[in-house]
Amino acid sequence: MTAVAEQGLRETAFQRFLELGFPTTHDEDWRFTNVAPIARLVGHALACPSHAVNCPLEAQPYLAKYAPFQNHAFVALNTAFFHDVTYIHIPRGQIVGEPIQIAYDSPSATTHPRTLIVVGPDAHCTIVETYSGAGAYFTNAVTEIVAGSGSVVDHYKVQLESSSAFHVGVMFASLGRSANFSATCISLGGALVRNEVSAVLSEGTDATLNGLYLVNGTQHVDNHTSIDHAQPHGASRELYKGILDGQASAVFNGRIIVRKDAQKTDSKQTNKNLVLSDEAVIDTKPELQIFADDVRCTHGATIGQLDAESLFYLQSRGIGKQDARSLLTYAFAQDIIDRIKVQSLKDSLERILFEKFHERDH
């Protein structure tokens, strides 16, 4: 990308952001998430685009090709202001045994992390993307994934932001023919968090989206997902689970699109929520948009509390009420944790969950 082309991209994206403005609760996709606190925090930094992009030459043909900013204010903002590009390229047929770690630790009030992952045909890799930081700040992240035909890609996003931080993370995945792709999103921190995952499937693609979100106090987390079956014989599975306590709130909006020519699609989507207090609020909306006639698609959502009989059973075995609550809550979350294939990440999350449930109930 030449300096002229880069400057043109930045200026176009920034202009589009100015035209769109920050989304409001009048926008359908944002009606349960008020980003006014983010707008106040970053408003002073919008005077002009930032310095030059540090982007590897081989990444330039892919950059900003899969994360469209024309109708997404935060993607436009990221495209106008990102600096370094974290670029990962796995060549055709290469199998990477160890997980590739990407860690973003916010050092300032506002950051715009940009990640580009290009996986060649028949290549295998695992990516662990982690976000953390201290204090009040805003992370506006965009990740683009290009998975070649027959590739196998496991992606994990772990959001451990501080309790006073804001986070908007958008991931776009373009999946080749017969690719096998999984994305797991874990949200454990932040004052206001928005996660978006969009995947476009080719013929015979297999995609799995899993998610776990824990909110307490006055935290708010919003998960929006989109699985676009663009071609036939694709399969997708989605399971998002949430645990809400205190005065926390959460949103789940999962959209599955089956295009007219995407016959023989097999898709299942589930959202389950465990609400531990009377003041916590969850808004869930699974969606199916089906334009083909030879498909098998299901979706559903549940909202419930801890099972009284299970609590009674554990207490009758000498387990205290608070410990019994923690055990049942942990068991609810364990379903997602057990699906994690990276043992070190799985062990770390199990420790974090144990500490969170223990602190809450004691």
C-alpha positions in Angstrom: 0.0 0.0 0.0 1.6 3.2 -1.1 1.6 6.3 1.1 -0.9 7.9 -1.2 -3.2 4.9 -1.2 -2.9 4.6 2.6 -3.7 8.3 3.1 -6.7 7.9 0.7 -8.0 4.9 2.7 -7.7 6.8 6.0 -9.4 9.9 4.7 -12.2 7.9 3.1 -12.8 5.9 6.3 -12.6 9.0 8.5 -15.1 10.8 6.3 -17.4 7.9 6.4 -17.2 7.8 10.2 -18.1 11.5 10.3 -21.1 10.8 8.1 -22.2 7.8 10.2 -21.5 9.2 13.6 -21.5 7.0 16.7 -24.5 4.7 16.7 -27.4 5.5 19.0 -30.1 3.4 20.6 -32.3 4.5 17.7 -30.3 2.1 15.5 -31.8 -1.3 15.5 -28.5 -3.1 16.0 -27.6 -0.9 19.0 -30.9 -0.3 20.6 -29.9 -2.1 23.9 -26.4 -0.6 24.0 -25.7 3.1 24.6 -22.3 4.1 23.5 -22.5 7.7 24.7 -19.8 7.0 27.3 -17.4 5.9 24.5 -18.3 9.0 22.4 -17.4 11.3 25.3 -14.1 9.5 26.0 -12.8 9.5 22.4 -14.4 12.6 21.0 -11.4 14.8 21.6 -9.2 12.5 19.6 -11.2 12.8 16.4 -9.6 16.0 15.0 -7.5 14.2 12.3 -6.3 10.7 11.3 -3.2 9.4 13.0 0.4 8.7 11.7 1.4 6.3 9.0 0.4 2.6 9.0 3.1 0.1 9.8 1.9 -2.7 7.5 4.0 -5.5 6.0 4.1 -5.4 2.2 2.6 -8.9 1.8 -0.4 -8.0 4.0 -1.4 -5.0 1.9 -3.5 -6.9 -0.7 -5.8 -8.2 2.1 -5.9 -5.2 4.5 -9.3 -3.6 4.8 -10.8 -5.9 2.2 -12.9 -8.0 4.5 -13.9 -5.6 7.3 -16.3 -3.1 5.5 -16.5 0.3 7.1 -19.2 1.8 4.9 -21.9 0.9 7.3 -20.0 0.4 10.5 -18.9 3.5 12.4 -16.4 1.7 14.7 -14.8 -0.2 11.8 -14.5 3.2 10.0 -12.9 4.7 13.1 -10.4 1.9 13.4 -9.5 2.1 9.7 -8.9 5.8 10.0 -6.8 5.6 13.2 -5.0 2.2 13.4 -1.2 2.2 13.4 0.5 -1.2 13.6 -1.0 -4.2 11.8 -0.6 -7.5 13.5 -0.2 -9.8 10.5 -0.1 -13.6 10.6 0.3 -15.6 7.4 0.2 -19.4 7.4 1.4 -20.8 4.1 -0.4 -23.4 2.1 -0.3 -26.8 3.8 1.6 -25.7 6.9 0.4 -27.2 10.2 1.3 -25.0 13.2 1.2 -27.1 16.3 1.5 -24.5 19.0 -1.1 -21.7 19.5 -0.1 -18.3 18.2 -0.6 -15.7 20.9 -1.6 -12.1 20.2 -1.8 -10.0 23.3 -3.1 -6.4 23.4 -2.5 -4.6 26.7 -4.0 -1.1 26.4 -1.4 1.6 27.3 -3.5 4.7 26.7 -6.9 6.2 26.7 -7.9 5.0 23.1 -6.3 2.3 21.0 -7.3 0.8 17.6 -5.8 -2.7 17.3 -5.8 -4.2 13.8 -5.2 -7.9 13.2 -5.0 -9.6 9.8 -4.8 -13.4 9.7 -4.3 -15.1 6.3 -4.4 -18.9 6.3 -3.4 -20.7 3.1 -5.3 -23.7 1.6 -5.0 -26.9 3.7 -3.1 -25.1 6.5 -3.9 -25.5 10.2 -3.4 -23.0 13.0 -4.8 -21.9 16.4 -4.9 -18.2 17.3 -5.4 -16.8 20.9 -6.2 -13.1 20.9 -6.2 -11.5 24.4 -7.2 -8.0 25.5 -6.4 -6.5 28.8 -5.4 -3.2 30.5 -5.7 -1.0 33.6 -7.8 2.0 34.3 -10.4 3.8 32.1 -9.7 3.5 28.3 -11.3 2.5 25.0 -10.2 -0.5 22.9 -11.6 -0.4 19.3 -10.4 -3.6 17.7 -10.9 -5.1 14.2 -9.7 -8.6 13.2 -9.9 -9.9 9.6 -9.5 -13.6 8.9 -9.1 -15.2 5.5 -9.2 -19.0 5.6 -8.3 -20.8 2.4 -10.0 -23.9 1.1 -9.5 -27.0 3.3 -7.9 -25.0 6.1 -8.5 -25.6 9.7 -8.6 -22.4 12.0 -9.4 -22.2 15.7 -9.6 -18.7 17.0 -10.0 -17.6 20.6 -10.7 -14.1 21.8 -10.4 -13.5 25.5 -11.5 -10.1 26.8 -10.1 -9.3 30.3 -10.5 -5.5 30.2 -10.5 -3.5 33.4 -13.8 -2.8 35.2 -13.8 0.8 34.0 -12.8 0.1 30.4 -14.8 0.1 27.1 -14.3 -2.4 24.4 -15.7 -2.8 20.9 -14.3 -5.7 18.9 -15.3 -6.7 15.4 -14.2 -9.8 13.6 -14.9 -10.7 10.0 -14.0 -14.1 8.7 -14.0 -15.1 5.0 -14.0 -18.9 4.8 -13.0 -20.9 1.8 -14.4 -24.1 0.4 -14.4 -27.0 2.9 -12.6 -25.0 5.5 -13.2 -25.8 9.2 -13.4 -22.7 11.3 -14.2 -22.2 15.0 -14.3 -19.0 17.0 -14.7 -18.8 20.8 -15.4 -15.4 22.4 -14.9 -15.1 26.2 -15.9 -11.9 27.9 -15.0 -11.5 31.5 -14.2 -7.8 32.0 -15.0 -4.3 31.0 -17.7 -1.7 31.9 -19.2 -1.7 28.4 -18.3 -4.4 25.9 -19.5 -5.1 22.3 -18.3 -8.2 20.5 -19.2 -8.8 16.8 -18.4 -11.9 14.9 -19.3 -12.3 11.2 -18.5 -15.3 9.1 -19.2 -15.9 5.4 -19.2 -19.6 4.5 -18.3 -21.1 1.1 -19.4 -24.5 -0.2 -18.9 -27.3 2.3 -17.6 -25.0 5.0 -18.0 -26.0 8.6 -18.1 -23.2 11.2 -18.6 -23.2 14.9 -19.1 -20.1 17.1 -19.0 -20.4 20.9 -19.2 -17.7 23.5 -19.3 -17.1 27.3 -20.0 -13.9 29.0 -20.0 -13.1 32.7 -21.3 -9.8 34.0 -21.7 -8.4 37.5 -22.3 -5.0 39.2 -23.3 -2.6 36.4 -21.4 -4.3 33.6 -22.9 -4.4 30.1 -21.9 -6.9 27.4 -23.4 -7.1 23.9 -22.7 -10.0 21.6 -23.8 -9.8 17.9 -23.0 -12.7 15.6 -23.7 -13.3 11.9 -23.3 -16.6 10.0 -23.8 -16.2 6.3 -24.3 -19.4 4.4 -23.5 -18.1 1.0 -23.1 -21.5 -0.8 -24.5 -25.0 -0.5 -23.5 -27.9 1.9 -22.3 -25.7 4.7 -22.8 -26.5 8.4 -22.7 -24.2 11.4 -23.1 -24.6 15.1 -23.4 -21.8 17.6 -23.6 -21.8 21.4 -23.4 -18.7 23.5 -23.9 -18.8 27.3 -24.2 -15.9 29.7 -24.2 -15.5 33.5 -25.6 -12.3 34.9 -25.6 -11.0 38.5 -26.0 -7.7 40.3 -27.5 -4.9 38.1 -25.6 -6.2 35.1 -27.1 -6.3 31.6 -26.3 -8.3 28.4 -27.4 -8.6 24.8 -27.3 -11.5 22.4 -28.3 -11.1 18.8 -27.4 -14.0 16.6 -28.2 -13.9 12.9 -28.1 -16.9 10.5 -28.5 -16.1 6.8 -29.1 -18.9 4.3 -28.8 -17.6 0.7 -31.0 -18.8 -2.1 -28.4 -21.1 -3.6 -27.2 -22.4 -0.2 -29.1 -25.7 -0.4 -28.3 -28.5 2.0 -27.4 -26.1 4.8 -27.3 -27.5 8.3 -27.3 -24.9 11.0 -28.1 -24.7 14.7 -28.0 -21.8 17.1 -28.5 -21.7 20.9 -28.3 -19.0 23.5 -28.6 -19.9 27.2 -28.6 -17.4 30.0 -28.3 -17.9 33.8 -29.7 -14.9 35.7 -28.6 -14.8 39.4 -30.3 -11.6 40.6 -33.7 -9.9 40.2 -32.0 -6.7 38.8 -30.0 -8.3 36.0 -31.4 -7.9 32.5 -30.8 -10.0 29.3 -32.1 -9.2 25.9 -31.8 -12.1 23.5 -32.8 -12.4 19.8 -31.8 -15.4 17.7 -32.6 -14.8 14.0 -33.0 -17.0 11.0 -33.2 -15.6 7.5 -33.7 -18.5 5.1 -34.0 -18.0 1.3 -33.4 -21.7 0.3 -35.9 -24.5 0.7 -33.7 -27.6 1.3 -32.2 -26.8 4.6 -32.1 -27.9 8.3 -32.0 -24.9 10.6 -32.9 -24.5 14.2 -32.5 -21.7 16.8 -33.5 -21.1 20.4 -32.9 -19.1 23.6 -33.4 -19.7 27.3 -33.3 -17.5 30.3 -33.3 -19.2 33.7 -32.2 -19.2 37.3 -30.3 -21.8 39.4 -32.3 -25.0 39.8 -33.9 -25.1 43.2 -33.9 -28.9 43.4 -30.2 -29.0 42.5 -29.4 -26.5 45.2 -31.4 -28.4 47.7 -29.6 -31.7 46.7 -26.2 -30.2 47.2 -27.1 -28.6 50.5 -28.5 -31.9 51.7 -25.0 -33.4 51.1 -23.5 -30.9 53.5 -22.5 -28.2 51.0 -23.2 -24.6 52.1 -25.7 -22.6 50.1 -23.1 -20.1 48.7 -20.8 -22.9 47.7 -23.7 -24.8 46.1 -24.5 -21.7 44.1 -20.9 -21.4 42.9 -20.8 -25.1 41.9 -23.9 -24.9 39.8 -22.9 -21.6 38.2 -19.5 -23.0 37.4 -21.1 -26.1 35.9 -23.2 -23.9 33.6 -20.1 -22.2 32.3 -18.0 -25.4 32.1 -19.8 -26.4 28.9 -18.1 -23.7 27.0 -14.7 -24.1 28.8 -14.7 -27.8 27.9 -14.8 -27.0 24.2 -11.5 -25.1 24.4 -8.7 -27.1 22.8 -5.8 -25.1 24.1 -5.0 -26.7 27.5 -3.1 -23.7 28.9 -5.9 -21.3 28.0 -8.5 -23.7 29.4 -6.6 -24.1 32.7 -6.2 -20.3 33.0 -9.9 -19.6 32.4 -10.9 -22.3 34.9 -8.8 -20.5 37.6 -10.3 -17.1 36.7 -13.9 -18.5 36.8 -13.2 -20.2 40.2 -11.9 -17.0 41.6 -14.8 -14.9 40.2 -17.5 -17.2 41.6 -15.7 -17.6 44.9 -15.3 -13.8 45.3 -18.9 -13.2 44.4 -20.4 -15.6 46.9 -18.1 -14.9 49.9 
